[in-house]
Amino acid sequence: MDEKQVVFNTQQIFAGFVGALVMVLKQKEKRSIFINIASVIAGTASATYLTPIVGQVLHQTDPNYLLGFAFLFGALGLRSIEIMADVLGLDGKPGLDKPITMDDIK
């Protein structure tokens, strides 16, 4: 019986973590520690699971490109948690406290 072995690339996990951490530290507004921790975890998880998939779809095996993807997914995963927290009012404010535009996603 063949067992599938799950292997995570620690460099990609670290790149995703750094991407999420940079986005948390870059924010000007104060957020709760819960939202900041959830954002970093979401960014790291996004990088961990999406980087190999995107690399395979794009036929990209160069580690430098994959680490760049991981960093970007870390930052984007963080932003998705922040938007959900705003919508659910978990940041202490009901609903969206400001409109979301494409400029906010950068």
Secondary structure as UniProt FT lines:
FT   HELIX           10..26
FT   HELIX           33..57
FT   TURN            58..59
FT   HELIX           63..88
FT   TURN            89..91
FT   HELIX           102..105
//
